[in-house]
Amino acid sequence: MGPVLPFVKLGVAALAGIPVSKIANDIIKNNVTIVTKVDKIKVATGSIVIGAMISQSISRTTDMLVDSVVNLKQRTEKSEETTEIEVS
């Protein structure tokens, strides 16, 4: 896939991250009571940290999945080339 691969990985991670981000934000919104401005700052900071951790994990996981698909495709193509050479 060459130079396109990083963009594919980024796109897959972004698509996977959208629903997870929504779920995390809803969990925080429904389970955290904000009373003071300090609470608001703490929740916002915690949300950023949690979001970064989730994003990093999603990116690692989807990158591995994309790499697996690319490797499988390459092995399949090599197998088909070998079969064609043997038949000829």
Residue frames as a rotation matrix with the C-alpha (Angstrom) as fourth column:
MET 1
0.569 0.822 0.000 0.00
0.822 -0.569 0.000 0.00
0.000 0.000 -1.000 0.00
GLY 2
-0.255 -0.843 0.473 3.04
0.819 -0.448 -0.358 2.21
0.514 0.297 0.805 0.40
PRO 3
-0.950 -0.265 0.167 2.53
0.166 -0.877 -0.450 5.87
0.266 -0.400 0.877 1.22
VAL 4
-0.211 0.954 0.213 -1.26
-0.403 -0.284 0.870 5.50
0.890 0.097 0.444 1.47
LEU 5
-0.125 0.154 -0.980 -1.08
0.568 0.821 0.056 3.15
0.813 -0.550 -0.190 4.46
PRO 6
-0.884 -0.202 -0.421 -0.67
0.466 -0.417 -0.780 5.85
-0.018 -0.886 0.463 7.17
PHE 7
-0.753 0.658 0.018 -3.76
-0.641 -0.739 0.206 7.65
0.149 0.144 0.978 5.85
VAL 8
-0.064 0.712 -0.699 -5.77
-0.184 0.680 0.710 4.42
0.981 0.173 0.088 5.83
LYS 9
-0.433 -0.176 -0.884 -4.69
0.750 0.473 -0.462 3.73
0.499 -0.863 -0.073 9.42
LEU 10
-0.993 0.052 -0.104 -5.65
0.011 -0.849 -0.529 7.26
-0.116 -0.527 0.842 10.47
GLY 11
-0.480 0.864 -0.152 -9.05
-0.713 -0.283 0.642 6.97
0.512 0.417 0.751 8.81
VAL 12
-0.037 0.436 -0.899 -9.82
0.215 0.882 0.419 3.61
0.976 -0.178 -0.127 10.38
ALA 13
-0.673 -0.271 -0.688 -8.78
0.715 0.002 -0.699 4.85
0.191 -0.962 0.193 13.83
ALA 14
-0.936 0.349 0.037 -10.90
-0.351 -0.924 -0.152 7.98
-0.019 -0.155 0.988 13.43
LEU 15
-0.213 0.901 -0.377 -13.95
-0.556 0.205 0.805 5.99
0.803 0.381 0.458 12.36
ALA 16
-0.079 0.132 -0.988 -13.54
0.569 0.820 0.064 3.59
0.818 -0.557 -0.140 15.27
GLY 17
-0.826 -0.401 -0.396 -12.95
0.545 -0.392 -0.741 6.43
0.142 -0.828 0.542 17.72
ILE 18
-0.680 0.596 0.428 -16.13
-0.388 -0.787 0.480 8.40
0.622 0.160 0.766 17.01
PRO 19
0.358 0.895 -0.266 -18.61
-0.134 0.331 0.934 6.05
0.924 -0.299 0.238 18.69
VAL 20
0.051 -0.414 -0.909 -16.21
0.869 0.467 -0.165 5.27
0.493 -0.781 0.384 21.54
SER 21
-0.903 -0.383 0.193 -15.74
0.279 -0.867 -0.414 8.98
0.326 -0.320 0.890 22.20
LYS 22
-0.259 0.906 0.334 -19.50
-0.487 -0.421 0.765 9.46
0.834 0.035 0.551 22.29
ILE 23
0.477 0.427 -0.768 -19.92
0.340 0.716 0.610 6.63
0.810 -0.552 0.196 24.78
ALA 24
-0.365 -0.704 -0.610 -17.12
0.874 -0.032 -0.486 7.93
0.322 -0.710 0.626 27.04
ASN 25
-0.887 0.057 0.458 -18.56
-0.102 -0.992 -0.074 11.46
0.450 -0.113 0.886 27.01
ASP 26
0.098 0.995 0.022 -22.05
-0.390 0.018 0.921 10.17
0.915 -0.099 0.390 27.82
ILE 27
0.263 -0.084 -0.961 -20.71
0.713 0.688 0.135 8.07
0.650 -0.721 0.241 30.71
ILE 28
-0.763 -0.603 -0.233 -18.96
0.614 -0.561 -0.556 11.10
0.204 -0.567 0.798 32.16
LYS 29
-0.701 0.531 0.476 -21.96
-0.359 -0.839 0.408 13.36
0.616 0.115 0.779 31.62
ASN 30
0.281 0.926 -0.254 -24.39
-0.269 0.330 0.905 10.91
0.921 -0.186 0.342 33.25
ASN 31
0.538 -0.097 -0.837 -22.20
0.645 0.687 0.334 9.95
0.543 -0.720 0.433 36.21
VAL 32
-0.554 -0.780 -0.290 -20.36
0.811 -0.426 -0.402 13.09
0.190 -0.458 0.869 37.26
THR 33
0.644 0.746 -0.170 -21.94
0.762 -0.608 0.222 15.91
0.062 -0.272 -0.960 39.23
ILE 34
-0.466 -0.758 0.455 -20.38
0.700 -0.631 -0.335 19.29
0.541 0.162 0.825 38.59
VAL 35
0.480 0.617 -0.624 -21.02
0.875 -0.392 0.285 21.74
-0.069 -0.682 -0.728 41.40
THR 36
0.521 -0.386 -0.761 -18.18
0.083 -0.865 0.495 24.25
-0.849 -0.321 -0.419 41.28
LYS 37
0.793 -0.335 -0.508 -15.89
-0.607 -0.381 -0.697 25.75
0.040 0.862 -0.506 38.67
VAL 38
-0.269 -0.912 0.309 -13.08
-0.913 0.344 0.219 23.63
-0.306 -0.223 -0.926 40.08
ASP 39
-0.017 0.363 0.932 -15.21
-0.022 0.932 -0.363 20.52
-1.000 -0.026 -0.008 39.48
LYS 40
0.908 0.399 -0.129 -15.75
-0.098 -0.096 -0.990 21.66
-0.408 0.912 -0.048 35.90
ILE 41
0.340 -0.876 -0.341 -11.98
-0.934 -0.274 -0.229 22.07
0.107 0.397 -0.912 35.38
LYS 42
-0.411 -0.494 0.766 -11.27
-0.637 0.757 0.147 18.66
-0.653 -0.427 -0.626 36.94
VAL 43
0.341 0.628 0.699 -13.87
0.135 0.703 -0.698 16.93
-0.930 0.332 0.154 34.78
ALA 44
0.918 -0.027 -0.396 -12.64
-0.381 -0.345 -0.858 18.66
-0.113 0.938 -0.327 31.62
THR 45
-0.014 -0.999 -0.040 -9.03
-1.000 0.013 0.025 17.73
-0.024 0.040 -0.999 32.39
GLY 46
-0.352 -0.058 0.934 -9.98
-0.356 0.932 -0.076 14.15
-0.866 -0.359 -0.349 33.21
SER 47
0.697 0.680 0.227 -12.03
0.008 0.309 -0.951 13.90
-0.717 0.664 0.210 30.04
ILE 48
0.632 -0.549 -0.547 -9.04
-0.768 -0.349 -0.537 15.01
0.104 0.759 -0.642 27.97
VAL 49
-0.403 -0.835 0.374 -6.77
-0.877 0.469 0.105 12.45
-0.263 -0.286 -0.921 29.62
ILE 50
-0.083 0.466 0.881 -9.31
-0.071 0.879 -0.471 9.64
-0.994 -0.101 -0.040 29.25
GLY 51
0.866 0.441 -0.237 -9.90
-0.219 -0.092 -0.971 10.63
-0.450 0.893 0.017 25.63
ALA 52
0.247 -0.866 -0.434 -6.17
-0.961 -0.163 -0.222 10.57
0.121 0.472 -0.873 24.88
MET 53
-0.532 -0.435 0.726 -5.78
-0.599 0.800 0.040 7.15
-0.598 -0.414 -0.686 26.49
ILE 54
0.298 0.737 0.607 -8.73
0.079 0.614 -0.785 5.72
-0.951 0.282 0.125 24.58
SER 55
0.837 0.001 -0.548 -7.53
-0.509 -0.367 -0.779 7.29
-0.202 0.930 -0.306 21.34
GLN 56
-0.162 -0.981 -0.105 -4.05
-0.984 0.153 0.089 5.81
-0.072 0.118 -0.990 21.76
SER 57
-0.463 0.050 0.885 -5.48
-0.260 0.947 -0.189 2.37
-0.847 -0.318 -0.425 22.47
ILE 58
0.639 0.751 0.167 -7.86
0.016 0.204 -0.979 2.51
-0.769 0.628 0.118 19.50
SER 59
0.599 -0.476 -0.644 -5.05
-0.799 -0.404 -0.445 3.65
-0.048 0.781 -0.623 17.23
ARG 60
-0.483 -0.819 0.309 -2.77
-0.806 0.554 0.208 0.82
-0.342 -0.149 -0.928 18.32
THR 61
-0.232 0.483 0.845 -5.51
0.016 0.870 -0.493 -1.77
-0.973 -0.101 -0.209 17.87
THR 62
0.801 0.594 -0.073 -6.74
-0.044 -0.063 -0.997 -0.54
-0.597 0.802 -0.024 14.49
ASP 63
0.255 -0.799 -0.545 -3.16
-0.961 -0.273 -0.050 -0.17
-0.109 0.536 -0.837 13.21
MET 64
-0.629 -0.480 0.611 -2.53
-0.474 0.860 0.188 -3.84
-0.616 -0.172 -0.769 14.05
LEU 65
0.173 0.787 0.593 -5.75
0.220 0.556 -0.802 -4.84
-0.960 0.269 -0.077 12.28
VAL 66
0.825 0.081 -0.559 -4.89
-0.466 -0.462 -0.755 -2.84
-0.319 0.883 -0.343 9.15
ASP 67
-0.182 -0.969 -0.168 -1.38
-0.964 0.142 0.224 -4.32
-0.194 0.203 -0.960 9.14
SER 68
-0.454 0.081 0.887 -2.86
-0.120 0.981 -0.150 -7.82
-0.883 -0.175 -0.436 9.41
VAL 69
0.638 0.752 0.166 -5.17
0.127 0.110 -0.986 -7.19
-0.759 0.650 -0.025 6.45
VAL 70
0.605 -0.491 -0.627 -2.32
-0.789 -0.476 -0.388 -5.77
-0.108 0.730 -0.675 4.36
ASN 71
-0.469 -0.825 0.314 -0.06
-0.778 0.555 0.296 -8.73
-0.418 -0.105 -0.902 5.23
LEU 72
-0.106 0.524 0.845 -2.80
0.135 0.849 -0.510 -11.21
-0.985 0.061 -0.161 4.37
LYS 73
0.856 0.431 -0.286 -3.38
-0.169 -0.290 -0.942 -9.46
-0.489 0.855 -0.175 1.04
GLN 74
0.210 -0.868 -0.450 0.33
-0.975 -0.220 -0.030 -9.52
-0.073 0.445 -0.893 0.24
ARG 75
-0.575 -0.409 0.709 0.63
-0.445 0.883 0.149 -13.22
-0.687 -0.230 -0.690 1.15
THR 76
0.320 0.790 0.522 -2.41
0.195 0.485 -0.853 -14.02
-0.927 0.375 0.001 -0.99
GLU 77
0.816 -0.062 -0.575 -0.96
-0.532 -0.468 -0.705 -12.13
-0.225 0.881 -0.415 -3.95
LYS 78
-0.240 -0.969 -0.061 2.39
-0.951 0.223 0.212 -13.93
-0.192 0.109 -0.975 -3.57
SER 79
-0.381 0.186 0.906 0.60
-0.105 0.964 -0.243 -17.25
-0.919 -0.188 -0.348 -3.35
GLU 80
0.717 0.694 0.075 -1.33
0.051 0.055 -0.997 -16.49
-0.696 0.718 0.004 -6.54
GLU 81
0.485 -0.626 -0.611 1.90
-0.873 -0.389 -0.294 -15.49
-0.053 0.676 -0.735 -8.33
THR 82
-0.539 -0.704 0.462 3.58
-0.693 0.683 0.232 -18.74
-0.478 -0.195 -0.856 -7.23
THR 83
0.021 0.647 0.762 0.59
0.139 0.753 -0.643 -20.76
-0.990 0.119 -0.074 -8.42
GLU 84
0.866 0.304 -0.397 0.64
-0.299 -0.323 -0.898 -19.03
-0.401 0.897 -0.189 -11.80
ILE 85
0.038 -0.932 -0.360 4.37
-0.997 -0.058 0.044 -19.72
-0.062 0.358 -0.932 -12.22
GLU 86
-0.567 -0.263 0.780 3.97
-0.390 0.920 0.027 -23.39
-0.725 -0.289 -0.625 -11.30
VAL 87
0.397 0.814 0.425 1.09
0.119 0.413 -0.903 -23.87
-0.910 0.409 0.067 -13.74
SER 88
0.706 -0.074 -0.704 2.91
-0.632 -0.513 -0.580 -22.27
-0.319 0.855 -0.409 -16.66
